[in-house]
Amino acid sequence: MAARLVILGDEHELARAVADHFLEAARASIAERGVFSVALSGGSTPKAMYALLAAPGPALDWAGVRFFFGDERCVPPDDAESNYRTAADGLFTPLGIPAEHVFRMRGEDEPAAAARDYAALLRRELGPAPRFDLVLLGMGPDGHTASLFPGADPLTDDDALVRAPWVEKFATFRITLTPRALNAARDIAIAAGGAGKAAVLREVREGPYVPSLHPIQIVAPQSGALTWFVDEAAASALSARE
């Protein structure tokens, strides 16, 4: 299935479009299967999206939503750098999401053990071949996504579902879903905003396929939908906008 490109006017419109996509996917999944499993990402767009989702508005059966994470920093859950804390502060706490509906990566544990434990959790909660209803991803100005960074084959240990790569750029380990876990999703939404993403967005979408250089190129759902949500600043270098 070809990737869809949606270009928004600015980062506020970008966050609104991703929030609307979340709500649409959640309602459809709950209506069809009674539950909606979503893997959250880090970054600035999710923060804005959380604020929109937590604000009074169209109703969603939040009791049917199960929250997972696409990646995590190796820090405790109350650390300011924690993706879990960002989601807890912006979404879980304001909406009163029960703790048993949130499945975080344990960034405070030994990284390799935390990755193995999360893979086991995914199989327990989502079945032997875990399939998210929606995966939310961002893209860094270096072309990384989740915690799959340039300079290494993103398919390393792909069968593991979750791994703990050493990220030389930050001199630390991270915990991340592998492409196998990401690409099994029914729906993937990638959000990229700001002029700092323009050059790499063009390289990723219009340049050669080199996922070791631009790991986000490895994102290609096996039998699901893929939508890129970008703002005008990020799209400014694209020659093909359809």
Secondary structure per residue as TSV (DSSP state, phi and psi in degrees):
chain	resnum	aa	ss	phi	psi
A	1	M	-	360.0	129.9
A	2	A	-	-69.2	145.6
A	3	A	-	-72.1	141.5
A	4	R	E	-97.6	139.3
A	5	L	E	-113.3	123.4
A	6	V	E	-119.1	120.5
A	7	I	E	-107.5	123.7
A	8	L	E	-108.1	162.5
A	9	G	S	-67.4	-42.3
A	10	D	S	-151.8	-176.4
A	11	E	H	-70.2	-26.9
A	12	H	H	-67.3	-46.3
A	13	E	H	-63.5	-34.2
A	14	L	H	-61.8	-49.3
A	15	A	H	-61.3	-40.7
A	16	R	H	-63.2	-42.1
A	17	A	H	-64.2	-40.8
A	18	V	H	-68.2	-40.3
A	19	A	H	-61.7	-43.2
A	20	D	H	-63.8	-38.8
A	21	H	H	-63.7	-42.5
A	22	F	H	-56.2	-51.0
A	23	L	H	-63.5	-42.2
A	24	E	H	-62.9	-45.4
A	25	A	H	-65.3	-39.8
A	26	A	H	-64.7	-46.5
A	27	R	H	-62.6	-42.6
A	28	A	H	-65.1	-42.6
A	29	S	H	-67.1	-44.1
A	30	I	H	-64.9	-39.3
A	31	A	H	-64.9	-35.6
A	32	E	H	-86.8	-41.0
A	33	R	H	-122.3	-5.3
A	34	G	S	84.1	-3.5
A	35	V	-	-152.3	155.2
A	36	F	E	-133.1	116.8
A	37	S	E	-105.3	125.0
A	38	V	E	-129.8	138.0
A	39	A	E	-102.0	120.9
A	40	L	E	-89.2	158.0
A	41	S	-	-116.6	172.6
A	42	G	-	-96.9	-174.7
A	43	G	S	107.7	-178.8
A	44	S	H	-80.1	-37.3
A	45	T	H	-62.0	-43.4
A	46	P	H	-57.8	-38.0
A	47	K	H	-58.1	-46.4
A	48	A	H	-66.6	-37.4
A	49	M	H	-64.8	-42.4
A	50	Y	H	-58.8	-42.6
A	51	A	H	-61.6	-38.6
A	52	L	H	-69.8	-41.3
A	53	L	H	-68.4	-32.9
A	54	A	H	-81.8	-14.1
A	55	A	S	-76.1	153.7
A	56	P	S	-56.1	136.4
A	57	G	-	179.4	-158.3
A	58	P	S	-55.5	138.9
A	59	A	-	-71.2	145.0
A	60	L	-	-137.2	140.2
A	61	D	-	-77.6	84.4
A	62	W	G	-63.4	-21.6
A	63	A	G	-64.6	-19.6
A	64	G	G	-91.8	1.2
A	65	V	E	-97.9	134.9
A	66	R	E	-118.9	125.4
A	67	F	E	-103.0	129.2
A	68	F	E	-126.1	-177.7
A	69	F	E	-132.7	143.0
A	70	G	S	-80.7	-28.7
A	71	D	E	-163.5	169.3
A	72	E	E	-154.5	149.8
A	73	R	E	-81.6	154.7
A	74	C	S	-84.8	71.9
A	75	V	S	-139.8	161.5
A	76	P	-	-64.6	160.2
A	77	P	T	-67.1	-16.8
A	78	D	T	-96.3	4.3
A	79	D	S	-73.8	144.2
A	80	A	T	-61.8	-23.0
A	81	E	T	-86.4	-5.6
A	82	S	-	-73.3	128.0
A	83	N	H	-62.8	-35.6
A	84	Y	H	-61.6	-46.0
A	85	R	H	-61.9	-40.7
A	86	T	H	-58.1	-44.9
A	87	A	H	-69.5	-37.8
A	88	A	I	-64.4	-46.6
A	89	D	I	-66.0	-40.2
A	90	G	I	-91.0	-21.3
A	91	L	I	-133.3	-57.3
A	92	F	I	-63.4	-48.4
A	93	T	H	-66.8	-49.5
A	94	P	H	-58.6	-34.1
A	95	L	H	-91.9	-5.9
A	96	G	T	66.4	37.3
A	97	I	-	-67.5	125.9
A	98	P	-	-66.6	145.6
A	99	A	G	-58.4	-31.8
A	100	E	G	-73.0	-5.4
A	101	H	G	-100.8	2.9
A	102	V	B	-117.4	125.6
A	103	F	-	-120.1	96.0
A	104	R	-	-92.4	156.0
A	105	M	-	-80.0	135.2
A	106	R	-	-87.0	84.1
A	107	G	T	-65.7	-17.1
A	108	E	T	-82.1	-11.7
A	109	D	S	-86.7	168.8
A	110	E	-	-56.1	129.4
A	111	P	H	-55.5	-49.1
A	112	A	H	-63.1	-39.5
A	113	A	H	-66.8	-39.8
A	114	A	H	-62.8	-38.7
A	115	A	H	-65.6	-45.8
A	116	R	H	-62.1	-41.9
A	117	D	H	-64.6	-37.7
A	118	Y	H	-71.3	-36.5
A	119	A	H	-61.4	-41.8
A	120	A	H	-64.5	-39.4
A	121	L	H	-62.3	-43.6
A	122	L	H	-60.3	-43.5
A	123	R	H	-66.4	-35.4
A	124	R	H	-68.5	-42.3
A	125	E	H	-86.5	-31.1
A	126	L	H	-118.8	1.3
A	127	G	-	101.3	171.4
A	128	P	S	-64.5	-24.9
A	129	A	S	-120.3	80.3
A	130	P	-	-56.4	135.1
A	131	R	-	-135.9	111.8
A	132	F	-	-74.1	150.2
A	133	D	S	-75.5	-35.1
A	134	L	E	-147.1	135.0
A	135	V	E	-116.8	124.9
A	136	L	E	-98.8	128.9
A	137	L	E	-130.8	154.6
A	138	G	E	-115.6	178.2
A	139	M	-	-135.8	127.0
A	140	G	-	-79.7	163.9
A	141	P	T	-65.6	-7.7
A	142	D	T	-101.0	5.1
A	143	G	S	85.4	11.2
A	144	H	-	-83.0	159.4
A	145	T	B	-144.5	153.4
A	146	A	T	48.7	-130.9
A	147	S	T	-117.8	44.1
A	148	L	B	-102.7	106.4
A	149	F	-	-106.9	156.4
A	150	P	T	-59.1	151.9
A	151	G	T	104.4	-4.1
A	152	A	S	-143.8	155.8
A	153	D	-	-70.4	117.3
A	154	P	T	-65.9	-13.4
A	155	L	T	-87.0	2.5
A	156	T	T	-55.9	129.2
A	157	D	T	54.8	36.1
A	158	D	G	-59.8	-37.7
A	159	D	G	-65.7	-16.4
A	160	A	G	-71.9	-16.8
A	161	L	S	73.7	-41.1
A	162	V	E	-136.7	137.1
A	163	R	E	-139.2	170.4
A	164	A	-	-126.0	79.1
A	165	P	-	-73.6	150.1
A	166	W	E	-82.1	126.8
A	167	V	E	-106.0	102.3
A	168	E	T	-59.5	-36.1
A	169	K	T	-55.4	-35.5
A	170	F	T	-112.5	1.6
A	171	A	T	52.3	49.9
A	172	T	E	-157.1	163.2
A	173	F	E	-85.2	155.8
A	174	R	E	-130.7	163.8
A	175	I	E	-114.9	132.2
A	176	T	E	-149.0	147.7
A	177	L	E	-66.5	148.4
A	178	T	-	-88.7	165.7
A	179	P	H	-54.4	-35.3
A	180	R	H	-58.7	-44.9
A	181	A	H	-69.0	-39.3
A	182	L	H	-66.8	-48.3
A	183	N	H	-76.9	-7.3
A	184	A	T	-79.4	-9.2
A	185	A	-	-64.4	151.4
A	186	R	S	-71.7	-25.0
A	187	D	E	-154.8	133.2
A	188	I	E	-127.0	131.8
A	189	A	E	-120.4	123.1
A	190	I	E	-107.0	127.1
A	191	A	E	-112.1	131.0
A	192	A	E	-143.6	119.8
A	193	G	-	-130.4	151.0
A	194	G	S	100.6	150.7
A	195	A	G	-63.1	-25.2
A	196	G	G	-66.4	-13.0
A	197	K	G	-98.8	-5.7
A	198	A	H	-61.8	-49.0
A	199	A	H	-64.4	-46.0
A	200	V	H	-71.4	-31.9
A	201	L	H	-61.7	-41.7
A	202	R	H	-65.4	-42.4
A	203	E	H	-62.8	-41.4
A	204	V	H	-67.1	-43.9
A	205	R	H	-86.7	-28.2
A	206	E	H	-120.2	-11.0
A	207	G	S	-91.8	-173.3
A	208	P	-	-67.4	156.1
A	209	Y	-	-83.5	102.1
A	210	V	-	-136.3	79.0
A	211	P	T	-64.7	-19.8
A	212	S	T	-70.8	-21.6
A	213	L	T	-93.4	-41.7
A	214	H	S	-126.5	84.7
A	215	P	G	-55.4	-26.6
A	216	I	G	-63.7	-18.7
A	217	Q	G	-64.8	-17.2
A	218	I	G	-76.1	-12.6
A	219	V	-	-76.0	111.5
A	220	A	-	-157.1	92.9
A	221	P	-	-53.5	138.6
A	222	Q	S	-67.2	-42.6
A	223	S	S	-147.2	31.5
A	224	G	S	-124.6	-177.4
A	225	A	E	-94.9	148.6
A	226	L	E	-130.8	123.5
A	227	T	E	-126.4	129.3
A	228	W	E	-95.3	122.9
A	229	F	E	-107.5	116.0
A	230	V	E	-134.9	154.5
A	231	D	E	-95.4	173.2
A	232	E	H	-60.0	-35.5
A	233	A	H	-65.0	-44.7
A	234	A	H	-68.9	-30.5
A	235	A	H	-86.3	-1.2
A	236	S	T	-63.5	-24.0
A	237	A	T	-96.9	-2.2
A	238	L	-	-70.9	137.3
A	239	S	S	-91.5	-24.2
A	240	A	-	-117.3	112.5
A	241	R	-	-107.3	10.5
A	242	E	-	-100.7	360.0
